[in-house]
Amino acid sequence: MKVPFTWKVTGWFMIGWSPEFEVGKTRALHYFGEDLVAYRDESGELHVMEAHCKHLGAHLGHGGKVVEDRVECPFHGWQWGPDGCNKFIPYQPDRPNKALRLRVYPVLEQYGCVFLWHHPDGAEPGWQMPDIFGKFPQFATGPEGYYRAYPEFSRRLSGEPVHPQIVAENAADSAHFQYVHHATVTPRLLEWKMTDREWHFVAGFPDVNSDDPDQMALRFHSHLFGLGGAISIFEGVQQHRLIFTCTPVDEGRSDLFYSIWWPRVPGDESEAPPEDVRARVEEQFLSTVEDDLGIWRYQRYVEHPALSKVDAKPFMTLRKWATQFYDTPPAEPALSSR
């Protein structure tokens, strides 16, 4: 997908789930056009930094070892600390090269989800990643009231031709639910607002059994945290939480992450859901990302869309809000009008 803005977006982006990053192990990653190495040190803290050793360029994520809180190069044993600095050279142990430093990426874990801060120039985080369960305080149930999201209710779709802004634009588009997700009624965008780095909206699904057109059978509350993704909760006949994120890999493709926290069956204290719940959630809810991808994989970005009167203001306001997350120009010239 060609877009008139950069794929090196600023913000918090999901890179996986905590159980994928084992204590004492390295893991090779590739995001924002960069090779990265992640490692969880012996104390359990997770670190992410640029992948290639400053000595002779070996990839620390392929054969690298974890030594206490450091990562060791598989080529010559040079060790790099959590701050990215060279800490140890085995054949001159008293003289590490203190001038060498790998770029370090701030990383955050929440409820089994792992997020990385990205800025194209390496600037420190400009805002805090919101707490998944701190959102929507009007719904008091905490994480203990839900089954674990990973692995049963989580999906990764890798290398998809989707830009994060395309995913974010769903926040202004309630009409697509009927056509893309096969909703039996068309939801309405009930309210929306910008809150600095976040975009908040509520969509309602009208109650077909009520004569009151304003009576909703289900409400969908969602907060976008920049262009990295959205934290959402359903209110009504079902009350599950979810997070849906999009993280650029290279120019033209991204990884999408989707996790659902499903309410526990009363009396069930197990972390994993029972098989009947797992099967129902997988069939009815985890498939929604594939529904969207059926459009996004073949969509052409329209810079000046012909919008209806209903969706024009929220849609164009969201696009204007999104511009704050681009701190570098696009790799290619902007598209002409189509």
C-alpha positions as CSV (number, residue, x, y, z in Angstrom):
1,M,0.0,0.0,0.0
2,K,1.5,3.4,-1.1
3,V,0.7,6.3,1.3
4,P,1.7,9.9,1.3
5,F,3.3,9.7,4.7
6,T,6.2,7.9,6.4
7,W,6.1,4.3,7.7
8,K,8.6,5.4,10.4
9,V,5.8,6.5,12.7
10,T,6.4,8.0,16.2
11,G,4.7,6.3,19.1
12,W,4.2,3.1,21.2
13,F,3.9,-0.1,19.1
14,M,3.3,-3.7,20.0
15,I,6.1,-6.2,19.2
16,G,4.7,-9.4,20.7
17,W,3.6,-11.1,23.9
18,S,5.6,-11.5,27.1
19,P,5.8,-15.4,27.0
20,E,7.6,-15.1,23.6
21,F,10.6,-13.5,25.3
22,E,12.1,-16.1,27.6
23,V,14.5,-15.4,30.4
24,G,18.1,-15.8,29.3
25,K,17.2,-15.9,25.6
26,T,17.8,-13.5,22.7
27,R,15.2,-13.0,20.0
28,A,15.8,-11.4,16.5
29,L,13.2,-8.8,15.5
30,H,12.8,-6.5,12.5
31,Y,10.6,-3.3,12.8
32,F,10.7,0.2,11.2
33,G,13.2,-1.1,8.7
34,E,15.7,-1.9,11.4
35,D,17.2,-5.2,12.7
36,L,16.7,-5.4,16.4
37,V,17.6,-7.8,19.2
38,A,15.4,-8.4,22.2
39,Y,16.6,-10.3,25.3
40,R,15.2,-10.9,28.7
41,D,18.0,-10.7,31.3
42,E,18.5,-13.0,34.2
43,S,16.4,-10.8,36.5
44,G,13.5,-11.0,34.0
45,E,13.8,-7.5,32.6
46,L,13.3,-7.2,28.9
47,H,15.6,-5.1,26.7
48,V,15.4,-4.2,22.9
49,M,18.3,-2.6,21.0
50,E,19.8,-2.4,17.5
51,A,20.9,-5.9,16.5
52,H,24.4,-5.6,15.0
53,C,27.5,-5.6,17.1
54,K,29.6,-2.5,16.7
55,H,32.8,-4.6,16.5
56,L,32.3,-6.5,13.2
57,G,28.6,-6.4,12.6
58,A,27.4,-9.9,13.8
59,H,23.6,-10.1,14.6
60,L,23.2,-10.4,18.4
61,G,19.8,-12.1,17.9
62,H,21.2,-15.1,16.1
63,G,23.4,-17.0,18.5
64,G,23.9,-14.2,21.0
65,K,23.9,-15.2,24.7
66,V,22.5,-13.5,27.8
67,V,25.1,-13.0,30.6
68,E,23.5,-11.5,33.7
69,D,22.0,-8.2,32.3
70,R,24.1,-8.1,29.2
71,V,23.9,-9.6,25.7
72,E,27.0,-11.3,24.3
73,C,28.0,-11.3,20.6
74,P,28.2,-14.8,19.1
75,F,31.2,-13.7,17.0
76,H,33.9,-12.6,19.4
77,G,32.1,-12.4,22.8
78,W,31.8,-8.7,23.1
79,Q,29.1,-7.8,25.7
80,W,26.6,-5.0,25.6
81,G,24.6,-3.7,28.5
82,P,21.0,-2.5,28.9
83,D,22.2,1.0,28.2
84,G,23.6,-0.1,24.8
85,C,27.2,0.5,25.9
86,N,30.1,-2.0,25.4
87,K,30.7,-3.5,28.9
88,F,33.3,-6.3,28.2
89,I,35.8,-7.5,25.6
90,P,37.0,-11.0,26.6
91,Y,40.6,-10.6,25.3
92,Q,41.0,-7.1,26.9
93,P,38.8,-7.5,30.0
94,D,40.0,-4.4,31.7
95,R,39.4,-2.1,28.6
96,P,35.8,-2.2,27.2
97,N,35.3,0.3,24.3
98,K,33.2,2.8,26.2
99,A,32.8,5.0,23.1
100,L,30.7,2.4,21.3
101,R,27.0,2.3,21.9
102,L,24.0,0.5,20.4
103,R,20.7,2.3,20.0
104,V,18.3,1.2,22.8
105,Y,14.6,1.2,22.4
106,P,12.4,1.9,25.4
107,V,10.2,-1.2,26.1
108,L,7.1,-1.7,28.2
109,E,5.1,-4.8,29.2
110,Q,1.4,-4.7,30.1
111,Y,-0.8,-7.7,30.9
112,G,1.3,-10.0,28.7
113,C,1.6,-7.5,25.8
114,V,5.0,-6.0,24.9
115,F,5.3,-2.4,23.5
116,L,8.3,-0.6,22.0
117,W,8.7,3.2,21.8
118,H,9.8,4.3,18.3
119,H,11.0,7.7,17.2
120,P,12.8,8.0,13.8
121,D,15.6,10.1,15.4
122,G,15.8,8.1,18.6
123,A,14.1,10.7,20.9
124,E,12.9,9.5,24.3
125,P,9.2,8.7,24.8
126,G,7.1,11.8,24.3
127,W,4.1,10.4,26.3
128,Q,3.2,7.5,28.4
129,M,1.6,4.3,27.0
130,P,-1.9,4.1,28.5
131,D,-2.7,1.2,30.9
132,I,-4.9,-1.3,29.1
133,F,-7.0,-2.0,32.2
134,G,-6.8,1.6,33.5
135,K,-8.8,2.7,30.5
136,F,-12.6,2.8,30.9
137,P,-12.7,3.1,34.7
138,Q,-16.5,3.0,34.5
139,F,-16.1,-0.8,34.0
140,A,-14.6,-1.9,37.2
141,T,-13.6,-5.5,36.4
142,G,-9.8,-5.9,36.5
143,P,-7.6,-8.5,34.8
144,E,-8.5,-11.1,37.4
145,G,-12.0,-11.1,35.9
146,Y,-10.8,-12.3,32.5
147,Y,-9.1,-15.3,31.0
148,R,-5.6,-14.7,29.7
149,A,-5.4,-13.2,26.3
150,Y,-2.3,-15.1,25.2
151,P,-2.1,-17.6,23.6
152,E,-5.7,-18.7,23.1
153,F,-7.2,-15.3,22.3
154,S,-4.3,-13.6,20.5
155,R,-3.3,-13.5,16.8
156,R,-0.4,-12.1,14.9
157,L,-0.7,-11.4,11.1
158,S,2.8,-10.8,9.7
159,G,4.0,-8.7,6.8
160,E,0.6,-7.3,5.8
161,P,0.4,-4.4,3.3
162,V,-1.3,-2.1,5.8
163,H,-0.1,1.2,7.2
164,P,-1.1,2.0,10.9
165,Q,-3.1,5.1,9.8
166,I,-5.4,2.9,7.7
167,V,-6.2,0.8,10.8
168,A,-6.7,3.9,12.8
169,E,-9.2,5.3,10.3
170,N,-11.6,2.6,11.3
171,A,-12.3,4.7,14.4
172,A,-14.2,7.1,12.2
173,D,-16.0,4.4,10.1
174,S,-18.9,2.7,11.8
175,A,-20.7,1.9,8.5
176,H,-18.2,-0.8,7.5
177,F,-19.4,-3.1,10.3
178,Q,-22.4,-4.2,8.3
179,Y,-20.5,-4.9,5.1
180,V,-17.1,-6.1,6.3
181,H,-18.0,-7.8,9.6
182,H,-21.5,-8.9,8.6
183,A,-23.2,-7.1,11.5
184,T,-26.9,-7.5,11.5
185,V,-27.4,-3.8,12.2
186,T,-25.4,-0.8,11.3
187,P,-23.7,0.8,14.3
188,R,-23.7,4.5,14.8
189,L,-20.8,6.7,15.8
190,L,-22.3,8.2,19.0
191,E,-19.4,10.4,20.1
192,W,-15.8,11.1,19.3
193,K,-13.1,13.4,20.5
194,M,-9.4,14.1,20.4
195,T,-7.5,14.0,23.7
196,D,-3.9,15.1,22.9
197,R,-2.2,11.9,21.7
198,E,-5.4,9.8,21.9
199,W,-8.5,9.6,19.9
200,H,-11.7,8.4,21.8
201,F,-14.9,7.2,20.2
202,V,-18.1,5.3,21.1
203,A,-20.1,3.4,18.6
204,G,-23.6,2.0,19.3
205,F,-25.4,-1.0,17.9
206,P,-29.2,-0.1,17.9
207,D,-31.5,-2.5,19.7
208,V,-33.8,-4.0,17.0
209,N,-36.3,-5.1,19.6
210,S,-36.9,-1.5,20.8
211,D,-39.1,1.2,19.3
212,D,-36.6,3.8,20.6
213,P,-34.1,4.4,17.8
214,D,-31.6,5.7,20.5
215,Q,-31.8,2.5,22.5
216,M,-28.5,0.6,22.0
217,A,-28.1,-3.2,22.5
218,L,-24.3,-2.9,22.5
219,R,-21.8,-0.1,22.8
220,F,-18.2,-0.2,21.6
221,H,-15.8,2.1,23.5
222,S,-12.3,2.6,22.0
223,H,-9.3,4.7,22.7
224,L,-6.5,5.0,20.1
225,F,-3.0,5.5,21.6
226,G,-1.4,7.4,18.8
227,L,-1.3,5.3,15.6
228,G,0.1,2.3,17.3
229,G,-3.3,0.8,18.0
230,A,-6.5,0.9,20.0
231,I,-7.7,-0.3,23.4
232,S,-11.4,-1.2,23.5
233,I,-14.2,-2.6,25.5
234,F,-17.7,-3.8,24.7
235,E,-20.6,-2.8,26.9
236,G,-23.9,-4.7,26.7
237,V,-24.7,-8.3,25.9
238,Q,-21.0,-9.0,25.8
239,Q,-18.3,-7.2,27.8
240,H,-14.9,-8.3,26.6
241,R,-11.8,-6.1,26.3
242,L,-9.4,-6.1,23.4
243,I,-6.3,-4.5,21.9
244,F,-5.7,-4.2,18.2
245,T,-2.3,-2.9,17.0
246,C,-0.3,-2.3,13.8
247,T,3.5,-2.1,13.8
248,P,5.5,-1.2,10.6
249,V,8.1,-3.7,9.6
250,D,9.5,-2.1,6.5
251,E,8.2,0.4,3.9
252,G,4.9,-1.1,2.7
253,R,4.2,-3.8,5.3
254,S,3.3,-4.2,9.0
255,D,2.6,-6.8,11.6
256,L,-0.9,-6.7,13.2
257,F,-1.5,-7.9,16.8
258,Y,-4.9,-8.7,18.2
259,S,-5.7,-9.8,21.8
260,I,-9.0,-10.4,23.5
261,W,-9.6,-10.6,27.3
262,W,-12.8,-12.6,27.7
263,P,-14.8,-12.5,30.9
264,R,-14.4,-15.6,33.1
265,V,-17.3,-18.1,33.5
266,P,-18.5,-17.5,37.1
267,G,-16.6,-19.8,39.5
268,D,-13.8,-20.6,37.0
269,E,-10.5,-19.4,38.4
270,S,-8.2,-21.0,35.7
271,E,-6.0,-18.8,33.5
272,A,-6.9,-20.6,30.3
273,P,-10.5,-20.6,29.0
274,P,-12.6,-23.8,28.7
275,E,-12.7,-25.3,25.3
276,D,-16.2,-24.3,24.4
277,V,-15.5,-20.6,25.2
278,R,-12.2,-20.7,23.3
279,A,-13.9,-22.2,20.2
280,R,-16.8,-19.6,20.3
281,V,-14.5,-16.6,20.7
282,E,-12.2,-17.9,17.9
283,E,-15.1,-18.4,15.5
284,Q,-17.1,-15.2,16.2
285,F,-14.5,-12.6,17.3
286,L,-10.9,-13.5,16.3
287,S,-11.9,-13.7,12.7
288,T,-12.7,-10.0,12.6
289,V,-9.2,-9.0,11.7
290,E,-9.2,-11.2,8.7
291,D,-12.5,-9.5,7.6
292,D,-10.7,-6.1,7.6
293,L,-7.6,-7.5,5.8
294,G,-9.9,-8.7,3.0
295,I,-10.3,-5.0,2.3
296,W,-6.9,-3.6,3.4
297,R,-4.8,-6.0,1.3
298,Y,-6.2,-4.6,-1.9
299,Q,-7.1,-1.1,-0.9
300,R,-5.7,2.0,-2.6
301,Y,-5.2,5.0,-0.3
302,V,-7.3,8.0,-1.4
303,E,-5.8,11.2,-0.3
304,H,-8.9,13.3,-1.0
305,P,-11.9,11.0,-0.5
306,A,-15.4,11.7,-1.5
307,L,-17.1,11.3,1.9
308,S,-20.7,11.3,2.9
309,K,-22.1,14.1,5.1
310,V,-22.3,11.8,8.1
311,D,-18.7,10.7,8.2
312,A,-16.9,13.6,6.7
313,K,-16.1,15.6,9.9
314,P,-14.9,12.7,12.1
315,F,-12.9,11.2,9.2
316,M,-11.0,14.3,8.2
317,T,-10.5,15.4,11.8
318,L,-8.9,12.0,12.5
319,R,-6.6,12.4,9.6
320,K,-5.5,15.8,10.8
321,W,-4.9,14.4,14.3
322,A,-2.8,11.7,12.8
323,T,-0.3,14.2,11.3
324,Q,1.3,14.7,14.8
325,F,2.9,11.3,14.7
326,Y,5.0,11.9,11.6
327,D,8.4,13.4,12.5
328,T,10.1,12.5,9.3
329,P,9.0,13.0,5.6
330,P,7.8,10.0,3.5
331,A,10.4,7.9,1.7
332,E,8.6,8.6,-1.6
333,P,6.8,11.7,-2.9
334,A,3.2,12.2,-1.8
335,L,0.5,10.7,-4.0
336,S,-1.4,12.9,-6.4
337,S,-5.2,13.1,-6.0
338,R,-7.1,10.2,-7.3
